[in-house]
Every structure is written in C-alpha cells, then in structure tokens.
Amino acid sequence: MAAPEAWRARSCWFCEVAAATTMEATSREAAPAKSSASGPSAPPALFELCGRAVSAHMGVLESGVWALPGPILQSILPLLNIYYLERIEETALKKGLSTQAIWRRLWDELMKTRPSSLESVTCWRAKFMEAFFSHVLRGTIDVSSDKRLCDQRFSPLLHSSRHVRQLTICNMLQGATELVAEPNRRVLETLASSLHTLKFRHLLFSDVAAQQSLRQLLHQLIHHGAVSQVSLYSWPVPESALFILILTMSAGFWQPGPGSLPCRLCGEASRGRAPSRDEGSLLLGSRRPRRDAAERCAAALMATRRKSEVKQMPRAVPPTRVTRRSTQESLAIGGTDSKLYLPATSYEASGTKQPSAPAAASASSSTSSKRAPASSASQPKPLKRFKRAAGKKGPRTRQGSGAESEDLYDFVFIVAGEKEDGEEMEIGEVACGALDGSDPSCLGLPALEASQRFRSISTLELFTVPLSTEAALTLCHLLSSWVSLESLTLSYNGLGSNIFRLLDSLRALSGQAGCRLRALHLSDLFSPLPILELTRAIVRALPLLRVLSIRVDHPSQRDNPAVPENAGPPGHIVGDEEIPENCLEQLEMGFPRGAQPAPLLCSVLKASGSLQQLSLDSATFASPQDFGLVLQTLKEHNLSLKRLSFHDMNLADCQSEVLFLLKNLTLQEITFSFCRLFEKRPVQFLPEMVAAMKGNSTLKGLRLPGNRLGNAGLLALADVFSEDSSSSLCQLDISSNCIKPDGLLEFAKRLERWGRGAFGHLRLFQNWLDQDAVTAREAIRRLRATCHVVSDSWDSTQAFADYVSTM
C-alpha cells in the first residue's frame, strides 16, 4: 500500500505546486485573447498548463519533478528545455522512459539537417548536444531565438561540452580564441576529458593571435587531454606556420609562445620529460653526431660573418626569412641554446617584397649582433604559404632579429660546407643543397631538444593537403620518432620525390622500441616509384604493419629522364630483392593504368602469410596466366585469406582462373565488381561457375555488381540455392546487372520452390525494376520471406548501353 500512497502523494504535489503558476499563466494568456479581433481561442488543457508551469519553474521544482511517477513525467519531458531534458535523462531511464524521440524531433526542428544514410545514430541526445556545441561556438545558432535553447541558469557551451567527442575547426580558426578565454576555462577542461577527435577543414590564413590561441587549445586538448586523432581536410594552400604548429603539437612537442602565460597544468607532476640527447638526435633525423652538426652550424656563421664585413648593409634592412614574422611569433618554442633549423626554400625567386624596415628593425634589436647582415639590398617578402623549393644555389646570408632567440620554426637550415673547388659555401647554398637531398644527414627540426615532450596523438590524417618540401621534411622528421602513432593517412598530398624521405622516416620509426604504427593509408595522383615497388618498400620498412591501403591514380614517371631508373637514396628496394615475412592482415591496392608485373605482386603476397583481406582495384595483367599466377600464390601462401575483392578489372578472358579461385580457395567472401565477368561465353561459363559454387561450403558472401548478369544469369544463379547444393551462401549482391522485374519474380519463385530458408541479405540497387512496378513489388514481397532485400528506385533509362549489350 505504500507505493500507491506515494504515487498519489506525488500526483497531488504536482497539482499543488502548479496551481498558482497555472492561474497566473491562464490570466496572462486570456487577457490578450479577450482583446483579439478574431475572438478568444480554445484554452489549453489543464494538464498541459500545469506542465508548462512546472517546466518554466524547474529551477525550483527540479528535484520534485524527478520524483514524479513515470506516466506524469513522460508528459512533462517534451515541455522541458534541452538543459533540463539532458539533466533528467538518468532519472527517466530508471523509470523506463526514453527521450530519444524527443531529441530526434529537436534535431529535425532546430538543426534542420538530415543525417547521412551511412550514419547509424545510436544516441540522438549526444548527437544533438555535440552539434549544438559546435553551432554555439561558431555563432551559427542564436540560443535566444528559441525558448528550448535559452535558459539563463545554464551555459550552452559548458552544458553540452561533455557530449562532444568530435570537434571541427574551420576557416579562420573560429572558436579557438573563445575556448581558451578565461570565462570558458571549465568548458576547455571538460573538452579535454571528452574530446577524442579534432578535425580541421578548409583552413585559411590566420593572424598571430589566432595561432597563439590554437597553440594553447592544442596543448590543453592533446598534451593534457584525451584527443587521439587529428585530421586535416581540404587545405589547398597550407599556411606554413599554422601547418607546422598543428603537426608539432600533435607529435607532443610544446613550448609556450612569446608573451604567453605558463600553463598552470604543467607542474612538476604533469610536466613531460624532454627527450634525451640521443632521442633528440633521432628526432632531428641526423645520422651524424649532434656535436658535429653544431660545429658545422658555427662554422657557417663564422664564414658568413667574415663575408659580411666586406658587404655591410644598414641594420634597418630586414632579413631574408623563409616565413613572415607571424610565423616566428606564433610558433616559438625554442630557446637560445643548440638550435637547428629546417632547410630553407628559395623564396628569392618569388619576386615579392619584404616587410617594412621599421617592423623588421623592431624585431631584431636583441640578437642582431649574432647574425650576419643581408647580402642584397633588394629583399623579397617572405610568403605565408608553402612554396616548392627552387633548388637554385646562390648567396643567401641572414641578418638577426630579436624574436629569433625565441623562435620555434626559423626555416633556415644553418650548416657549414665546402665547395668542390675548396671555397667556402654560404649558408643559403648549403640549405638549398640539403633541400635537394644532397646531404640528407643534415636535415633537422629546430630546437626540439629544448622542448618539453608530452603525450601525442595516435591517429593522423591528411586529406588533400599539399605538402611542400618543408612540410614533408617536417612531417618525416616527426614521424621518425612518433612511437605513439598507430594509424597514418596521407591522401593526395603531392609527395612526389619526398616519398623517399617518408620511407626513410618510416624505417627509422619501425626501428624504435615501442613503435605502434599498424595502419598506413597512402594515396596520390603520381608516384616516382611504381606502385608495386612502393608497396614492397613499405612492407620492408614496416614489417609489423597490419593494414596497408595504397593507391596511385596515374602511372609512374619512371620513363621521365629526370627520374633515373634507380631513383631514391641507397637502401630503397627495387627489383627482385627478397622481402622478409611481415604481419599484414589487410592489403588494399588501387592501380594506375598499364599492365602490372605479377611477380612483384606475388613477392608481396608470399611475404604476407597472415593476410586475411586482399583488394585489387583496376589491376591489369599482361595475360590471364599472370592473373592465374597471382591466384596460385594466394592458394599456396595465403591460407588465412578470408575476403578477396576485384574491382574494375577485365576478367572476361580469365574465366578458367575464376573457376580455379572458386574451387581451390577457402574464402568467406568474394567480390567481382564491374569486372565484365559474363561478357564472353555466358551460356557455357555460368553453369560452370554455379557448379563450382555449389561445391564450395566456405563461401558466405558473393558480390557481383556491374557484371551484366541479366535475367538469364540470375535464373542460372538461383541453382546455387537448390536442394542438392552444399553452398553456405547467405549474402548476394546483384546490383547494376540489368535485371528486370519478371526475371526477379521467377528468381523468387524458384527459391520458394526449393524451400530455401532465409539466407541473409540480397542487394538489388540500380536494376531495371521500374519497368514494371507491380511485378517488381510482388517479386520483392516474395523475396522478403526468405531474405532481407535492399533496393532503390532507379531510373533505368540511363542504362541503355547495357541494355543493348544484353539483347
């Protein structure tokens, strides 16, 4: 009896606490109604008035509302604003109530966007709050425009921050400054524990203040937070300072910028240790002793200083710098001791002008005596963006500046050298020489030894971000010691010959104790190495790699005289050198046009005994025998292979090889996607293929999209599910196969006749089912009794060419 009494007490309490406010609300709503010309409107129901009153006074009644019985609480939930609706979630779940429908309706009404069909939303509350946080941060939503979003007792950013798992920063770094501001300190602390993925999209040039804010934001979210993935998308002209900042902070390096306050979290307990001397040398990518590099830098400075005595220039003339002053100020992490520098590009060829003399003079007051004056009166202006190195050697001396003692990235590589004729080489000439790869042992990152080392991310993705030589060098030097990195994606970055430096850095990383890199995704328009040789190089450099996805859209430039046949530094494999056994489990390759040497592919497969999934896209072989050689290698050396996929390959002349594949490989899933499989001899080949499948008891999935199967082919394929079949096929994809409604109906009837039970999924996208909608609906209705059917409404008139080919 106690429970019903408590229930009635809570119900009475609800009516009592709402009575006064209900009368007040009723009087306010009735007053304008009397004066309205259209006459009084129907008053709301008493229960709705009570609910509105309670939701409007949740600040006082919240604890009591939480204790209401489930039926009453269920009616109040839709009336709450998003803050109280989020707070009451746990209580609602305990009472057996779900708020998912309410959050979905809020998404449709306020966000007004439809989620992707590929996205499976498991929690609409989290999805709404994460999107709400991003909109408020960017200022793209006005919380005061809707009472469901506005409540003076709550901070929109703070209340929604704990649901943010993925944050995107766009354009001019909007939101970075707001997040690091003192009023949002708690918001940033919450993000540090909840945020896992940080994305940058369509970045533009930014000022020093924005970059300094981003520096603090990355330090908090990566070094002291839980961010494990950083992704950059669509950055056609990367700004050097900003790009290097993101990379370096993602790799775990940190030093406060000029004029910034020290991080309050960087106490003795949480301060990351600086790399040791040996680690620093490895980070710098140097294969020579660190002392030798420093001595050569000093020798270069002394040589320049002696020459500068002859060529004295006014001190007000600004130095020739690779980046603008904001680059120095926004990326400063280094101290005054033992600095190394990245190679400089030949910006003199750009023809632009330097900043004004007073600005440069004010920046060069403290350390001008330590640097040589400029050697030319006409100084080009440093660019904000990456430029390809001109590779032109010429005198390039420098003049110091006050900010240089605190710079992070002073993109001039200082190293001594000598010309072949015995004359002293100037700094700029050495820099250009190193940039061209003539002295790769001298390439290095600046001041990393003076930086603090914190936690770094485990996943780095660069999509359509062109990498200049400077950017590629920076990335490669960071990669060589980035032991926490588990997944790396480089997609259409224009690496070119820098692919050799990337291979060197990956090889160095693989030699590090604790290297975790297990997934590499690499795609580009061109490659100086043929794709199979590049694949061999990667699996040799990273024998512990588990997932490798590599794609090159256009053929190698090997025939170009500028790229010699043995291109690449010593140690890069080409040819028939044996590949040691590796740990690859998944290999995906997208080939450019042209026949591929089957022996090179077979050598990779032989060394990949643990391979479970293989995908070949647009692969072309010189003859069907070469394709058969690949299949024979899979049979003999890849016994663990479970999934095999061929896409956009002409297999019309490889029907015997396909039959060998179905009979001899114990696969679970095979895909022939747009492979012209039934283009030749379909009447003879189809029965042979069906017979091979009927005797295959391991195959569970068959995907045949885009192979011109037609009605006749579909009916022949139905025999796979007959009573005398040993097939375990449960997934069938026959999309884009010129199938008509009458053929599909007959296929369904045959399955019914054989009494075949439910066999899983059937995909029917882009077939000619619109030619007879009634028959198509009947066929799908019958099929759904045996399997899950996925189809679409497609206009078959655009497939006239395929229709002619199957007549």
Protein Blocks (a to p, Z undefined) as FASTA:
>chain_A
ZZmmmmmmmmmmmmmmmmmmmmmmmmmmmmmmmmpmnbpaddddfklmmmmmmmmmmmmm
mmmmmmpcfklmmmmmmmpcfklmmmmmmmmmmnopafklmmmmmmmmmnopacdfkbcc
fblklmmmmmmmmmmmnopacfklpmklgcfkbcfklmmmmmpmbdcdehjlphjlmmmp
mklmmmmmmmmmmpmbdcdehiacddfklmmmmmmmmmmmmmmmmbfbdcdehifbacfk
lmmmmmmmmnopacddehiacdfklcfklpccdddfklmmmmnopabdfklmmmmmmmmm
mmmmmmmmmmccdfklccddfbdfklmmmmgcbdfehpaddddddfklnopacddfklmm
mmmmmmmmmpccdfbfbdcdddfbdcddehiacdddddddfklmmcfblcbdcdddddfk
opacdfklmmmmmmnopammlgccehklmpccddddfbdcdehiacdfklmmmmmmmmmm
mmkbmbdcdehklnmmmlmmmmmmmmmmmmpghiabfbdcdddfbdfbdfklmmmmmmmm
mmmbfbdcdddfbdcfklpmklcfkgccehiaghjbdcdddfbfbdcddddeddddfklm
mmmmmmmmmbcbdcdehiacfbfklmmmmmmmmmmmmmmbmbdcdehiafklmmmmmmmm
mmmpccfbdcdehkllmmgoklmmmmmmmmmmmmpmkbmbdcfehklnojmlmmmmmmmm
mmkbcbfbfbdcfehklpafklmmmmmmmmmmnopacebjadfehiaklmmmmlmmmmmm
mmmmmbccddddddfklmmmmmmmmZZ
